């Protein structure tokens, strides 16, 4: 069982920056693929960024060049550095942890943290 706790959300003006953190409990954090998703009312949750256990990253086109995902396995924490924020980045940001073994996937979600970007 893995518990995920996000922090770092808040209200920021357009052009500003925020850093989200997601602290994970439990062992073998390093073996999980970690992702950040965001959701706005009335829309599906969308992938913002992910980082594999090996450190490879991938980003949604809308955040490339502005957001950076990273992980610190010693601290069981994944980060999302968000720069040059835009009003359309507003939403609830969720941390997700996935680990797959033959025939099964472990999939955990945090409770979410609100990010609001004012114009």
C-alpha positions as CSV (number, residue, x, y, z in Angstrom):
1,X,0.0,0.0,0.0
2,X,1.3,3.5,-0.9
3,X,-0.1,6.7,0.3
4,X,0.5,9.9,-1.7
5,X,0.2,13.4,-0.2
6,X,0.5,16.4,-2.5
7,X,1.4,19.9,-1.4
8,X,2.5,23.2,-2.8
9,X,-0.7,24.3,-4.6
10,X,-2.1,27.8,-4.3
11,X,-3.0,31.0,-6.0
12,X,-0.5,32.7,-8.3
13,X,-0.6,35.4,-11.0
14,X,0.0,34.5,-14.6
15,X,3.7,34.3,-15.3
16,X,4.5,33.1,-11.8
17,X,5.8,29.8,-10.6
18,X,4.8,27.1,-8.2
19,X,6.4,23.8,-7.1
20,X,4.2,20.9,-6.3
21,X,5.5,18.1,-4.1
22,X,4.1,14.6,-3.7
23,X,5.4,12.6,-0.7
24,X,4.9,8.8,-0.9
25,X,4.8,6.4,2.0
26,X,5.8,2.8,1.8
27,X,8.7,1.0,0.3
28,X,10.1,0.6,-3.2
29,X,9.1,4.1,-4.2
30,X,11.9,4.0,-6.8
31,X,10.2,1.3,-8.7
32,X,7.1,3.3,-9.4
33,X,6.3,5.4,-12.4
34,X,5.2,8.7,-11.0
35,X,2.9,11.1,-12.8
36,X,1.1,14.4,-12.3
37,X,-2.4,14.8,-13.7
38,X,-4.8,17.8,-13.5
39,X,-8.5,18.1,-13.7
40,X,-10.9,21.0,-14.2
41,X,-14.6,20.8,-13.5
42,X,-16.5,19.2,-16.4
43,X,-13.4,17.7,-18.0
44,X,-11.5,14.5,-17.8
45,X,-8.4,14.2,-15.8
46,X,-5.4,14.8,-18.1
47,X,-1.8,13.8,-17.9
48,X,0.6,16.7,-17.3
49,X,3.9,14.9,-16.8
50,X,5.4,11.6,-15.9
51,X,8.7,10.2,-14.8
52,X,9.6,6.6,-15.0
53,X,11.6,4.6,-12.5
54,X,14.6,5.0,-14.7
55,X,14.2,8.8,-14.8
56,X,12.8,9.2,-18.3
57,X,10.2,12.0,-18.6
58,X,7.3,12.9,-20.8
59,X,5.1,16.0,-20.9
60,X,1.8,17.2,-22.3
61,X,2.4,19.5,-25.2
62,X,0.7,22.3,-23.4
63,X,3.3,22.4,-20.6
64,X,6.5,21.5,-22.5
65,X,9.3,24.0,-21.8
66,X,7.4,25.4,-18.8
67,X,7.0,22.4,-16.4
68,X,9.7,20.1,-15.1
69,X,9.0,16.8,-13.3
70,X,11.7,15.3,-11.0
71,X,12.0,12.7,-8.3
72,X,14.1,12.2,-5.2
73,X,14.0,8.5,-4.4
74,X,15.9,9.1,-1.1
75,X,13.0,11.3,0.0
76,X,10.2,9.3,-1.6
77,X,9.1,12.5,-3.3
78,X,8.2,13.6,-6.8
79,X,8.1,17.3,-7.7
80,X,6.5,19.4,-10.4
81,X,8.2,22.7,-11.0
82,X,5.7,24.9,-12.9
83,X,7.0,28.1,-14.5
84,X,5.4,30.8,-16.7
85,X,2.0,29.7,-15.4
86,X,-1.1,30.5,-17.5
87,X,-4.7,30.8,-16.4
88,X,-5.4,27.6,-18.4
89,X,-3.1,25.7,-16.0
90,X,-5.7,26.2,-13.3
91,X,-7.0,22.9,-11.9
92,X,-6.7,20.3,-9.2
93,X,-3.3,18.5,-9.6
94,X,-3.1,14.9,-8.6
95,X,-0.1,12.7,-8.0
96,X,-0.2,9.1,-9.3
97,X,2.0,6.1,-8.7
98,X,2.0,3.0,-10.9
99,X,4.0,-0.2,-10.7
100,X,3.3,-3.1,-13.0
101,X,4.2,-6.7,-12.4
102,X,3.2,-9.7,-14.6
103,X,-0.6,-9.8,-14.5
104,X,-1.2,-6.9,-12.1
105,X,-0.7,-3.2,-11.7
106,X,-0.5,-1.2,-8.5
107,X,-2.1,2.2,-9.0
108,X,-2.4,4.9,-6.3
109,X,-3.7,8.5,-6.3
110,X,-3.2,11.4,-4.0
111,X,-6.0,13.6,-2.8
112,X,-5.1,16.5,-5.1
113,X,-3.9,20.1,-4.6
114,X,-5.6,23.1,-6.1
115,X,-3.6,25.4,-8.4
116,X,-5.3,28.7,-9.4
117,X,-3.6,31.0,-11.9
118,X,-5.1,34.5,-12.1
119,X,-4.9,36.6,-15.2
